[in-house]
């Protein structure tokens, strides 16, 4: 099956995520001439400027909150969405954990 509380054995998704994170870190080191923090700060300033520009009012569309929403999502995380179901048909009926003594069961 898999490790308790983890992905199934053989799952390579975590390794792929580490590869991507490592590639981003290398690019930041390169962009900041060895100073990853400097590169991140520069990118954060560019992001903030873009977010402010997105909120600017134009004659055609008026003020927008898209940039502020994007900035808030980065700072606080996206707002959670409640999952609701039909009260007459709940999403989860029953979760049961059963331990079976294999010495007392018959093979089929």
Beta strands, then each sheet from edge to edge (+ up, - down):
end
